Amino acid sequence: MRMLILGMAAAATLVAAGGDAQIPVTPLSPVVSRDDPNVIALYTDILRTIAGVPAPASREALEAQIAYTIDQSQANCPVVVAALHETLDTAQPKPTVQALRDVLTSASRCDRYGTAAVGGPGATLALGPVVGIGGGGGSNYANF
């Protein structure tokens, strides 16, 4: 173990001394313009969904409906994130804002691996909602 640590320290010293031995980093998810037709279409669908949820709906019910709408759109992560940001910029009641933030937090990961994480560059949310297996099973549209 000691040799591994010393080897890693030596390698780090060589890379740092080289100066131009830096690895170029590309962003995981490209930024999409708010003017993109896909963003506008999903944003419109999200607003239509929010308007269709009964007024006394809970945060969880709103979150489920928003997540379902996004899932059905089959949009990729950058489009979903841009549309959710656009929706958050509109005046919405507190439970709706909280639901949008919850969905945005899940969508922002854009990670193809991990618990309830679907995404990555070019991935879509079209794989469907998470299906719970333990105990009784069911569908959880609050996570994707």
Rosetta silent file (secondary structure, phi, psi, omega in degrees, C-alpha in Angstrom):
SEQUENCE: MRMLILGMAAAATLVAAGGDAQIPVTPLSPVVSRDDPNVIALYTDILRTIAGVPAPASREALEAQIAYTIDQSQANCPVVVAALHETLDTAQPKPTVQALRDVLTSASRCDRYGTAAVGGPGATLALGPVVGIGGGGGSNYANF
SCORE:     score description
SCORE:     0.000 S_00000001
   1 L     0.000  -39.418 -179.162    0.000    0.000    0.000 S_00000001
   2 H   -63.456  -38.159  179.489    2.867    2.337    0.854 S_00000001
   3 H   -66.109  -37.964  178.704    4.415    1.774   -2.593 S_00000001
   4 H   -62.665  -44.827 -179.886    1.105    2.604   -4.273 S_00000001
   5 H   -65.394  -42.622  178.310    0.836    5.886   -2.391 S_00000001
   6 H   -64.176  -39.040  178.500    4.459    6.803   -3.165 S_00000001
   7 H   -65.106  -39.833  178.733    3.921    5.940   -6.830 S_00000001
   8 H   -67.080  -38.618  178.781    0.818    8.110   -6.989 S_00000001
   9 H   -65.429  -40.829  178.386    2.681   11.009   -5.339 S_00000001
  10 H   -65.224  -41.890  178.786    5.537   10.685   -7.843 S_00000001
  11 H   -64.129  -40.171  179.085    3.117   10.607  -10.773 S_00000001
  12 H   -64.974  -37.220  178.563    1.320   13.684   -9.454 S_00000001
  13 H   -65.278  -42.351 -179.920    4.650   15.504   -9.150 S_00000001
  14 H   -65.254  -41.323  179.887    5.567   14.669  -12.757 S_00000001
  15 H   -66.902  -41.849 -179.581    2.198   15.828  -14.089 S_00000001
  16 H   -66.673  -35.803 -178.894    2.334   19.047  -12.066 S_00000001
  17 H   -72.153  -29.894 -177.552    5.884   19.776  -13.233 S_00000001
  18 H   -66.244  -31.131  177.784    4.980   19.249  -16.877 S_00000001
  19 L    78.582  -56.614 -177.110    2.599   22.209  -16.933 S_00000001
  20 L  -102.446   23.735  177.581    0.897   21.329  -20.210 S_00000001
  21 L   -95.445   36.624 -179.290    0.065   17.734  -19.268 S_00000001
  22 L   -89.535  142.363  178.867   -3.497   18.661  -18.433 S_00000001
  23 L   -85.986  126.960  178.075   -6.361   16.513  -19.608 S_00000001
  24 L   -67.259  137.934 -178.128   -9.006   18.497  -21.474 S_00000001
  25 L  -111.365  124.240  175.654  -12.360   18.322  -19.764 S_00000001
  26 L  -101.339  142.778 -179.648  -15.538   18.388  -21.797 S_00000001
  27 L   -63.568  144.227 -179.768  -18.794   19.227  -20.056 S_00000001
  28 L   -63.892  -45.727 -179.004  -21.018   16.246  -19.277 S_00000001
  29 L  -125.426  122.147  178.909  -24.152   17.928  -20.556 S_00000001
  30 L   -68.169  151.398  178.786  -24.068   20.712  -23.106 S_00000001
  31 L   -79.826  136.761 -179.307  -26.052   23.831  -22.356 S_00000001
  32 L  -111.277  139.033  179.974  -29.183   24.210  -24.459 S_00000001
  33 L   -69.437  148.434  176.309  -30.650   27.588  -25.384 S_00000001
  34 L   -66.876  -19.529 -179.695  -34.046   28.592  -24.053 S_00000001
  35 L   -86.208   -3.170  178.831  -34.991   29.325  -27.660 S_00000001
  36 L   -61.799  132.883 -178.828  -34.448   25.714  -28.699 S_00000001
  37 H   -58.287  -33.040  178.403  -37.753   24.321  -30.099 S_00000001
  38 H   -67.627  -38.721  178.087  -37.419   21.199  -27.938 S_00000001
  39 H   -65.673  -44.792 -179.461  -37.064   23.308  -24.790 S_00000001
  40 H   -62.255  -42.864 -179.978  -40.072   25.419  -25.740 S_00000001
  41 H   -63.520  -45.453 -179.645  -42.188   22.329  -26.453 S_00000001
  42 H   -68.522  -40.582  176.797  -41.292   20.658  -23.145 S_00000001
  43 H   -57.379  -44.220  178.310  -41.728   23.911  -21.224 S_00000001
  44 H   -63.322  -42.335  178.084  -45.212   24.260  -22.736 S_00000001
  45 H   -63.614  -39.975  179.597  -46.057   20.657  -21.808 S_00000001
  46 H   -64.818  -44.287  178.354  -44.872   21.199  -18.229 S_00000001
  47 H   -62.672  -39.766  178.287  -46.996   24.349  -17.880 S_00000001
  48 H   -63.700  -40.051  178.558  -50.005   22.508  -19.329 S_00000001
  49 H   -64.058  -46.988 -179.472  -49.456   19.682  -16.828 S_00000001
  50 H   -60.645  -41.701 -179.906  -49.191   22.071  -13.874 S_00000001
  51 H   -65.906  -27.395 -178.177  -52.387   23.833  -14.959 S_00000001
  52 H   -84.564   -9.863  179.653  -54.211   20.500  -15.131 S_00000001
  53 L   -83.090  131.397 -179.768  -53.385   19.448  -11.570 S_00000001
  54 L   -55.746  145.217 -173.709  -56.207   20.317   -9.100 S_00000001
  55 L   -52.626  -44.286 -178.314  -55.481   23.353   -6.905 S_00000001
  56 L   -82.684   22.205 -176.691  -55.167   21.643   -3.518 S_00000001
  57 L   -65.726  146.787  178.498  -52.644   19.117   -4.904 S_00000001
  58 L   -78.956  165.119  176.656  -49.686   18.174   -2.746 S_00000001
  59 H   -57.478  -41.618 -178.842  -46.078   18.761   -3.663 S_00000001
  60 H   -64.883  -39.363  178.978  -45.662   15.025   -4.266 S_00000001
  61 H   -65.869  -42.031  177.463  -48.632   14.904   -6.654 S_00000001
  62 H   -63.336  -45.208  179.946  -47.255   17.847   -8.624 S_00000001
  63 H   -60.031  -42.361  179.683  -43.804   16.291   -8.710 S_00000001
  64 H   -63.430  -43.075 -179.661  -45.234   13.015   -9.975 S_00000001
  65 H   -66.941  -41.143  179.010  -47.186   14.714  -12.744 S_00000001
  66 H   -65.482  -45.394  179.442  -44.206   16.829  -13.833 S_00000001
  67 H   -62.358  -38.666  179.049  -41.870   13.811  -13.813 S_00000001
  68 H   -65.517  -43.099  178.390  -44.384   11.801  -15.819 S_00000001
  69 H   -60.473  -43.865  179.210  -44.703   14.575  -18.410 S_00000001
  70 H   -65.337  -42.815  178.752  -40.928   14.762  -18.759 S_00000001
  71 H   -58.473  -43.932 -177.799  -40.667   10.991  -18.998 S_00000001
  72 H   -71.698  -21.188 -179.178  -43.231   10.883  -21.792 S_00000001
  73 H   -72.848  -25.404 -177.496  -41.478   13.670  -23.716 S_00000001
  74 L    60.107   27.352  178.401  -38.378   11.518  -24.245 S_00000001
  75 L   -77.456  152.746  178.263  -36.274   14.694  -24.142 S_00000001
  76 E   -80.450  168.415 -173.534  -32.566   14.495  -23.341 S_00000001
  77 H   -56.486  -47.895 -179.270  -31.109   15.843  -20.094 S_00000001
  78 H   -59.923  -37.440  178.035  -29.945   19.263  -21.340 S_00000001
  79 H   -67.182  -43.402  179.970  -33.399   19.954  -22.808 S_00000001
  80 H   -61.628  -47.102 -178.821  -35.133   18.806  -19.610 S_00000001
  81 H   -62.216  -44.753  179.249  -32.888   20.951  -17.407 S_00000001
  82 H   -63.051  -42.597 -179.857  -33.387   24.026  -19.622 S_00000001
  83 H   -66.039  -38.711  178.248  -37.179   23.546  -19.709 S_00000001
  84 H   -67.217  -40.029  176.373  -37.347   23.145  -15.921 S_00000001
  85 H   -62.416  -42.709  178.165  -35.271   26.303  -15.416 S_00000001
  86 H   -60.833  -42.013  179.651  -37.575   28.144  -17.798 S_00000001
  87 H   -66.741  -38.203  178.507  -40.613   26.903  -15.859 S_00000001
  88 H   -65.435  -23.526  178.929  -39.070   27.963  -12.552 S_00000001
  89 L   -75.989   -9.896  177.490  -38.724   31.494  -13.945 S_00000001
  90 L   -89.963  157.490  178.451  -42.522   31.781  -14.158 S_00000001
  91 L   -72.310  119.921 -179.079  -44.649   32.766  -11.176 S_00000001
  92 L  -136.369  151.964  174.740  -45.795   29.553   -9.496 S_00000001
  93 L   -63.809  158.886 -176.071  -47.255   28.687   -6.058 S_00000001
  94 H   -54.457  -46.581 -179.799  -44.805   27.412   -3.437 S_00000001
  95 H   -61.316  -34.154  179.182  -45.723   23.679   -3.718 S_00000001
  96 H   -68.875  -43.128  178.356  -45.226   23.857   -7.492 S_00000001
  97 H   -61.284  -43.054  179.126  -41.837   25.551   -7.131 S_00000001
  98 H   -63.390  -42.136  178.880  -40.772   22.898   -4.619 S_00000001
  99 H   -64.709  -43.136  178.376  -41.924   20.109   -6.943 S_00000001
 100 H   -62.055  -40.977  178.972  -40.102   21.681   -9.904 S_00000001
 101 H   -65.649  -38.825  178.175  -36.910   21.982   -7.849 S_00000001
 102 H   -62.601  -45.212  179.669  -37.168   18.343   -6.773 S_00000001
 103 H   -66.759  -40.054  179.058  -37.546   17.188  -10.372 S_00000001
 104 H   -62.914  -38.761  178.154  -34.752   19.530  -11.489 S_00000001
 105 H   -60.143  -43.985  178.290  -32.434   18.099   -8.845 S_00000001
 106 H   -67.292  -43.337 -177.028  -32.986   14.598  -10.216 S_00000001
 107 H   -70.164  -31.218 -177.011  -32.719   15.684  -13.837 S_00000001
 108 H   -67.148  -22.707  179.213  -29.583   17.765  -13.258 S_00000001
 109 H   -63.984  -36.627 -179.462  -27.578   14.697  -12.338 S_00000001
 110 L    41.290   43.835 -177.137  -27.829   13.449  -15.914 S_00000001
 111 L  -108.624  125.036 -177.606  -26.074   10.358  -14.667 S_00000001
 112 L   -72.657  -17.942 -175.429  -26.616    7.118  -16.503 S_00000001
 113 L  -119.816  155.519  176.969  -25.633    5.059  -13.455 S_00000001
 114 L   111.534  178.941 -177.111  -26.809    4.981   -9.864 S_00000001
 115 L   -69.541  121.042  176.156  -30.079    4.864   -8.022 S_00000001
 116 L    55.635   26.658 -177.302  -32.938    6.225  -10.102 S_00000001
 117 L  -108.053  115.858  176.455  -30.467    8.058  -12.315 S_00000001
 118 L  -120.733  137.231  176.261  -31.145    8.124  -16.004 S_00000001
 119 L   153.424 -143.049 -174.213  -29.291   10.440  -18.306 S_00000001
 120 L    94.206  170.773 -178.355  -25.884   11.402  -19.514 S_00000001
 121 L   -59.709  123.755  177.192  -25.057   13.000  -22.820 S_00000001
 122 L    81.281   -5.829  179.755  -27.645   11.979  -25.353 S_00000001
 123 L   -79.802  161.480  178.791  -29.603    9.834  -22.929 S_00000001
 124 E  -124.398  169.810  175.805  -33.305   10.288  -22.490 S_00000001
 125 L   -91.970   15.407 -175.372  -35.787    9.865  -19.729 S_00000001
 126 L   -75.456   -5.503 -179.651  -37.665    7.492  -21.988 S_00000001
 127 L   -71.494   -7.804  174.960  -36.577    4.462  -20.028 S_00000001
 128 L    96.262  172.794 -178.251  -39.587    5.032  -17.832 S_00000001
 129 L   -75.288  164.128  177.384  -40.174    5.625  -14.166 S_00000001
 130 E   -71.843  135.115  178.771  -38.500    3.750  -11.357 S_00000001
 131 E  -110.687  119.719  179.846  -40.411    0.638  -10.388 S_00000001
 132 E   -74.082  136.009 -176.833  -40.175   -0.366   -6.736 S_00000001
 133 L  -108.900  -31.191 -173.864  -39.569   -4.085   -6.194 S_00000001
 134 L   -68.878  133.256  175.375  -39.299   -4.474   -2.414 S_00000001
 135 L    80.869  -87.701 -176.029  -42.394   -5.601   -0.542 S_00000001
 136 L  -116.538  -27.117 -177.133  -45.264   -4.965   -2.892 S_00000001
 137 L    85.690  156.472 -180.000  -43.860   -3.159   -5.897 S_00000001
 138 E   168.693 -179.695 -179.083  -45.251   -0.095   -7.543 S_00000001
 139 E  -110.933  133.118 -178.695  -44.427    2.849   -9.694 S_00000001
 140 E  -119.208   96.006 -178.502  -42.718    5.903   -8.306 S_00000001
 141 L   -80.402    0.448  179.179  -43.025    8.848  -10.673 S_00000001
 142 L   -77.786  -17.343  179.659  -41.330   11.128   -8.128 S_00000001
 143 L  -127.334  149.922  171.883  -37.891    9.873   -9.200 S_00000001
 144 L  -136.477    0.000    0.000  -36.376    9.095  -12.519 S_00000001
